[in-house]
Amino acid sequence: MKKTFSDLKKHLLTGTSHMIPFIVAGGVLLSLAVMLSGKGAVPDSGILKDISDMGIAGLTLFTIVLGGYIAYSIADRPGLAPGMIGTWIAVNNYKTGFIGAIIVGFLAGYVVNMLKKIKLPSNMRSLSTIFIFPLFGTFIVCGVVMWVIGTPIAAMMNFLNTWLNSMQDSGKVLLGTILGGMTAFDMGGPINKVATLFAQTQVGEHPWLMGGVGVAICTPPIGMGLATFLAPKKYSSEEQEAGKAALLMGMIGISEGAIPFAAADPLRVLPSIVVGGIIGNVIGFLMGVLNHAPWGGWIVLPVVEGKMFYIIATLAGSFATAIMVNLLKKEKVEDDKEGLIEEDVEEANLELEFDMS
């Protein structure tokens, strides 16, 4: 069991490490375009639109890279095409977000590994890695996505939309808990999109909804960025660099800045960012913050009523995330030492067996 979890973590980290440059480049470019536009929204004309398009391209590609390189880690090069194509189908056709990318990546990797076990004639083996395994792997993985999980995902999204509309007249604490948790949970994915769209489409009549959701949009990346500064020994050098980018993306309302951390350690990060999102969202609701822009982060402060409470809500949610995740995480140094000790024990056992033989 321990080896299985270790392998799963290794595959996940391979996908994450290849994904980070796309999130950083895309997120920073999009953040700069939004910030320089001065409108608290994605610019729709001129050179700033071009820059925002570059950023959106990076944030669109990162899920495909994540799924593809998880599959690559499991099945080597034959897993790339099934992983990337299957993820593209899942994310674009069924709006599964980064969680769908992870699921499809693992599915593609293990499907291709199963195909590798089929004995092929010697004259076909040279074609297997570039033709047979990618072709049949892509067909099987995309088939599962399109014919098995597509309809259930669409039904779930419709259910969530209906449910949220029915909650509009409920108490602000309950609604803030639901919207804050959903907004923070998958950081730009389908659950986030349902919650944010619910608030964005009513920003004219009920700007208090975006007053809370705008906070929950930015607490995951800001919280994880703060976490890397508060406890640097618990994060790799790569994660510390990602934390700096996450802070910037959070300020501009780009939730995806927290995804590298959630993808690498979902069991600790996801509960932490959900708690932070809930705290920030509920404070925004209770303090009567009004956000007249369909966006999040501090970039919208010029059009926010109750700016001080908006800032307080953001800081409260972000620090809650940072403190919780750091309490749950172990120091990287300790993990490395344990790994070295285990390797030394294994080497000693091997030497002992060799001497006895």
C-alpha positions as CSV (number, residue, x, y, z in Angstrom):
1,M,0.0,0.0,0.0
2,K,2.8,2.4,0.9
3,K,4.5,1.7,-2.4
4,T,1.3,2.3,-4.3
5,F,0.8,5.7,-2.7
6,S,4.4,6.5,-3.4
7,D,4.0,5.7,-7.1
8,L,0.8,7.7,-7.3
9,K,2.5,10.7,-5.7
10,K,5.5,10.4,-8.1
11,H,3.2,10.3,-11.2
12,L,1.2,13.3,-9.8
13,L,4.4,15.3,-9.1
14,T,5.7,14.6,-12.7
15,G,2.6,16.1,-14.1
16,T,2.7,19.0,-11.7
17,S,6.4,19.9,-12.4
18,H,5.7,20.1,-16.1
19,M,2.5,22.1,-15.5
20,I,3.9,24.8,-13.3
21,P,5.7,26.9,-16.1
22,F,2.4,27.1,-18.0
23,I,0.5,28.3,-15.0
24,V,3.2,30.8,-14.1
25,A,3.6,32.2,-17.6
26,G,-0.2,32.3,-18.4
27,G,-1.2,33.6,-15.0
28,V,1.3,36.4,-14.8
29,L,0.5,37.6,-18.4
30,L,-3.2,37.5,-17.8
31,S,-2.8,39.2,-14.4
32,L,-0.7,42.0,-16.0
33,A,-3.3,42.6,-18.7
34,V,-6.1,42.8,-16.2
35,M,-4.2,45.1,-13.9
36,L,-3.1,47.5,-16.6
37,S,-6.5,47.7,-18.1
38,G,-7.8,49.3,-14.9
39,K,-11.3,47.8,-15.4
40,G,-11.1,44.8,-13.1
41,A,-11.8,42.5,-16.0
42,V,-10.1,40.9,-19.0
43,P,-9.5,43.6,-21.7
44,D,-11.3,43.3,-24.9
45,S,-9.3,45.4,-27.3
46,G,-5.7,46.5,-28.2
47,I,-2.4,45.2,-27.1
48,L,-3.7,44.3,-23.6
49,K,-6.2,41.9,-25.2
50,D,-3.3,40.3,-27.0
51,I,-1.4,39.9,-23.8
52,S,-4.5,38.5,-22.0
53,D,-4.9,36.0,-24.9
54,M,-1.4,34.8,-24.3
55,G,-2.1,34.3,-20.6
56,I,-5.4,32.5,-21.3
57,A,-3.6,30.2,-23.7
58,G,-1.2,29.2,-20.9
59,L,-4.0,28.7,-18.5
60,T,-5.9,26.6,-21.1
61,L,-2.9,24.4,-21.9
62,F,-1.8,23.6,-18.4
63,T,-4.6,21.0,-17.8
64,I,-3.6,19.2,-21.0
65,V,0.0,19.2,-19.9
66,L,-0.9,17.9,-16.5
67,G,-2.9,15.0,-17.8
68,G,-0.4,14.2,-20.5
69,Y,2.6,14.1,-18.2
70,I,0.9,12.0,-15.5
71,A,0.2,9.5,-18.2
72,Y,3.8,9.9,-19.4
73,S,5.1,9.1,-15.9
74,I,3.1,5.9,-15.8
75,A,3.5,4.6,-19.4
76,D,6.3,6.6,-20.9
77,R,6.0,8.2,-24.4
78,P,3.1,6.0,-25.6
79,G,1.0,7.6,-22.8
80,L,1.4,11.2,-23.9
81,A,-1.1,11.2,-26.7
82,P,-3.9,9.4,-24.9
83,G,-3.3,11.5,-21.8
84,M,-3.3,14.9,-23.6
85,I,-6.1,14.1,-26.1
86,G,-8.3,12.5,-23.4
87,T,-7.7,15.5,-21.1
88,W,-8.5,18.0,-23.9
89,I,-11.8,16.2,-24.5
90,A,-12.6,16.1,-20.8
91,V,-11.7,19.7,-20.1
92,N,-13.2,21.3,-23.2
93,N,-16.2,19.2,-23.9
94,Y,-17.3,18.3,-20.3
95,K,-15.7,21.1,-18.3
96,T,-14.0,18.8,-15.8
97,G,-11.2,21.2,-14.8
98,F,-7.9,20.1,-13.3
99,I,-9.5,17.3,-11.3
100,G,-10.7,15.7,-14.6
101,A,-7.2,16.2,-16.0
102,I,-5.7,14.2,-13.1
103,I,-8.3,11.4,-13.4
104,V,-7.8,11.2,-17.2
105,G,-4.0,11.2,-16.9
106,F,-4.0,8.2,-14.5
107,L,-6.6,6.5,-16.7
108,A,-4.5,7.0,-19.8
109,G,-1.3,5.8,-18.2
110,Y,-2.8,2.6,-16.8
111,V,-4.7,1.9,-20.0
112,V,-1.5,2.1,-22.1
113,N,0.3,-0.1,-19.6
114,M,-2.4,-2.7,-20.0
115,L,-2.0,-2.5,-23.8
116,K,1.7,-3.0,-23.4
117,K,1.1,-6.4,-21.8
118,I,-0.4,-7.7,-25.1
119,K,2.1,-9.9,-26.9
120,L,2.8,-8.5,-30.4
121,P,4.6,-10.2,-33.3
122,S,8.3,-9.2,-33.4
123,N,7.8,-7.3,-36.7
124,M,5.1,-5.0,-35.1
125,R,7.0,-4.1,-31.9
126,S,8.9,-1.2,-33.5
127,L,5.5,0.4,-34.4
128,S,4.0,-0.2,-31.0
129,T,5.3,2.9,-29.2
130,I,4.6,5.4,-32.0
131,F,1.5,3.9,-33.5
132,I,-0.3,1.0,-31.9
133,F,-0.3,2.0,-28.2
134,P,-1.0,5.8,-28.8
135,L,-3.7,5.0,-31.3
136,F,-5.7,2.4,-29.3
137,G,-4.9,4.1,-26.0
138,T,-6.3,7.4,-27.3
139,F,-9.4,5.6,-28.6
140,I,-10.1,3.8,-25.3
141,V,-9.4,6.8,-23.1
142,C,-11.5,9.2,-25.1
143,G,-14.2,6.6,-25.4
144,V,-14.4,6.3,-21.6
145,V,-14.5,10.1,-21.3
146,M,-17.1,10.6,-24.0
147,W,-19.4,7.6,-23.4
148,V,-19.0,7.0,-19.7
149,I,-18.3,10.1,-17.6
150,G,-19.5,12.9,-19.9
151,T,-23.2,12.6,-19.2
152,P,-22.8,12.2,-15.4
153,I,-20.6,15.3,-15.3
154,A,-23.1,17.4,-17.3
155,A,-26.0,16.2,-15.0
156,M,-23.9,17.1,-11.9
157,M,-23.3,20.6,-13.2
158,N,-27.0,21.1,-13.9
159,F,-27.9,19.9,-10.4
160,L,-25.4,22.3,-8.8
161,N,-26.8,25.2,-10.8
162,T,-30.4,24.4,-9.8
163,W,-29.3,23.9,-6.2
164,L,-27.5,27.2,-6.0
165,N,-30.4,29.1,-7.4
166,S,-32.7,27.6,-4.7
167,M,-30.2,28.7,-2.0
168,Q,-30.3,32.4,-3.0
169,D,-32.8,33.4,-0.3
170,S,-31.2,31.4,2.5
171,G,-29.1,32.8,5.3
172,K,-25.8,34.5,4.3
173,V,-23.7,32.3,6.5
174,L,-25.0,29.1,4.9
175,L,-24.9,30.5,1.4
176,G,-21.4,32.0,2.0
177,T,-20.2,28.6,3.3
178,I,-21.5,26.8,0.1
179,L,-20.3,29.4,-2.4
180,G,-16.9,30.0,-0.6
181,G,-16.2,26.2,-0.4
182,M,-17.2,25.7,-4.1
183,T,-15.2,28.7,-5.3
184,A,-12.0,27.6,-3.6
185,F,-12.3,23.9,-4.1
186,D,-11.1,23.3,-7.6
187,M,-9.6,26.7,-8.4
188,G,-11.1,27.7,-11.7
189,G,-12.5,24.2,-12.4
190,P,-16.2,23.3,-13.0
191,I,-17.3,23.6,-9.4
192,N,-15.6,27.0,-9.1
193,K,-17.2,28.0,-12.4
194,V,-20.7,27.1,-11.2
195,A,-20.3,29.2,-8.0
196,T,-18.7,32.2,-9.6
197,L,-21.1,32.2,-12.5
198,F,-24.0,32.2,-10.1
199,A,-22.6,35.4,-8.5
200,Q,-21.3,37.0,-11.7
201,T,-24.7,36.8,-13.5
202,Q,-26.4,38.7,-10.6
203,V,-23.7,41.3,-10.0
204,G,-26.1,44.1,-11.2
205,E,-29.0,43.2,-8.7
206,H,-27.0,41.5,-5.9
207,P,-23.4,42.8,-5.8
208,W,-23.0,41.4,-2.3
209,L,-22.7,37.9,-3.9
210,M,-19.5,39.0,-5.7
211,G,-18.5,40.8,-2.5
212,G,-17.9,37.4,-0.9
213,V,-17.1,35.3,-3.9
214,G,-14.5,37.8,-5.1
215,V,-12.7,37.1,-1.8
216,A,-13.0,33.3,-2.1
217,I,-11.6,33.5,-5.7
218,C,-8.3,34.9,-4.4
219,T,-7.8,33.3,-1.0
220,P,-6.4,29.9,-2.4
221,P,-3.4,31.3,-4.2
222,I,-2.7,34.1,-1.7
223,G,-3.0,31.6,1.1
224,M,-0.6,29.1,-0.5
225,G,1.8,31.9,-1.3
226,L,1.8,33.0,2.3
227,A,2.3,29.4,3.4
228,T,5.5,29.2,1.5
229,F,6.8,32.3,3.2
230,L,5.7,31.3,6.7
231,A,7.2,27.8,6.5
232,P,9.7,27.6,3.7
233,K,11.2,24.4,4.9
234,K,7.9,22.6,4.2
235,Y,8.2,23.4,0.5
236,S,10.6,22.6,-2.3
237,S,12.5,25.4,-4.0
238,E,10.2,25.0,-7.0
239,E,7.1,25.3,-4.8
240,Q,8.6,28.4,-3.1
241,E,9.0,30.1,-6.6
242,A,5.4,29.0,-7.4
243,G,4.3,30.6,-4.2
244,K,5.6,34.0,-5.3
245,A,3.7,33.8,-8.6
246,A,0.6,32.6,-6.7
247,L,0.6,35.7,-4.5
248,L,0.5,37.9,-7.6
249,M,-2.2,35.8,-9.3
250,G,-4.3,35.9,-6.2
251,M,-4.1,39.7,-6.0
252,I,-5.4,39.8,-9.6
253,G,-8.1,37.2,-9.0
254,I,-6.5,34.2,-10.7
255,S,-7.5,31.1,-8.5
256,E,-5.3,28.8,-10.7
257,G,-2.2,30.0,-8.8
258,A,-2.9,27.4,-6.1
259,I,-3.3,24.4,-8.4
260,P,0.4,23.3,-8.4
261,F,0.1,22.9,-4.6
262,A,-3.3,21.2,-4.7
263,A,-2.2,18.8,-7.5
264,A,1.0,17.8,-5.6
265,D,-0.6,17.4,-2.2
266,P,-4.5,17.3,-2.5
267,L,-5.2,15.7,0.9
268,R,-3.6,18.6,2.8
269,V,-4.1,21.5,0.4
270,L,-7.7,21.1,-0.7
271,P,-9.3,21.1,2.8
272,S,-7.1,24.1,3.7
273,I,-8.1,26.3,0.8
274,V,-11.7,25.3,1.2
275,V,-11.7,26.5,4.8
276,G,-9.9,29.7,3.8
277,G,-12.4,30.3,1.0
278,I,-15.4,29.8,3.4
279,I,-14.0,32.1,6.0
280,G,-13.3,34.9,3.5
281,N,-16.6,34.5,1.7
282,V,-18.7,34.5,4.9
283,I,-16.9,37.6,6.3
284,G,-17.5,39.4,3.0
285,F,-21.2,38.5,3.2
286,L,-21.7,39.4,6.9
287,M,-19.8,42.7,6.5
288,G,-22.1,43.8,3.6
289,V,-19.3,44.1,1.1
290,L,-20.5,45.0,-2.4
291,N,-18.4,44.2,-5.4
292,H,-19.7,45.7,-8.7
293,A,-17.2,43.8,-10.9
294,P,-17.6,40.2,-12.0
295,W,-14.1,39.4,-10.8
296,G,-12.1,38.7,-7.7
297,G,-8.8,39.7,-6.0
298,W,-7.7,43.2,-5.0
299,I,-7.7,44.4,-8.6
300,V,-11.4,45.2,-8.2
301,L,-11.0,47.4,-5.1
302,P,-11.8,50.6,-7.1
303,V,-15.4,49.3,-7.6
304,V,-15.8,47.7,-4.2
305,E,-18.0,49.2,-1.4
306,G,-16.6,48.3,2.0
307,K,-13.0,48.1,0.8
308,M,-11.6,47.7,4.3
309,F,-13.8,44.7,5.1
310,Y,-13.0,43.2,1.7
311,I,-9.3,43.4,2.5
312,I,-9.9,42.0,6.0
313,A,-11.9,39.1,4.6
314,T,-9.2,38.3,2.1
315,L,-6.4,38.4,4.8
316,A,-8.5,36.3,7.2
317,G,-9.2,33.6,4.6
318,S,-5.7,33.6,3.2
319,F,-4.0,33.3,6.7
320,A,-6.5,30.6,7.7
321,T,-5.4,28.6,4.6
322,A,-1.7,29.2,5.2
323,I,-1.8,28.3,8.9
324,M,-3.9,25.1,8.3
325,V,-1.9,23.7,5.5
326,N,1.4,24.4,7.3
327,L,0.1,22.6,10.4
328,L,-0.8,19.6,8.2
329,K,2.4,19.5,6.2
330,K,5.8,17.9,7.3
331,E,9.1,19.6,6.6
332,K,10.7,18.6,3.3
333,V,14.1,18.1,5.1
334,E,12.6,15.5,7.4
335,D,11.1,13.6,4.5
336,D,14.4,13.6,2.7
337,K,16.2,12.3,5.7
338,E,13.7,9.5,6.1
339,G,14.1,8.6,2.4
340,L,17.9,8.5,2.8
341,I,17.6,6.3,5.9
342,E,15.3,3.9,4.0
343,E,17.7,3.8,1.1
344,D,20.6,3.0,3.4
345,V,18.7,0.2,5.1
346,E,17.8,-1.3,1.7
347,E,21.4,-1.1,0.5
348,A,22.6,-2.7,3.8
349,N,20.0,-5.5,3.3
350,L,21.2,-6.0,-0.3
351,E,24.8,-6.2,0.8
352,L,23.9,-8.7,3.5
353,E,22.1,-10.9,1.1
354,F,25.0,-10.8,-1.3
355,D,27.5,-11.7,1.4
356,M,25.3,-14.6,2.6
357,S,25.0,-16.0,-1.0
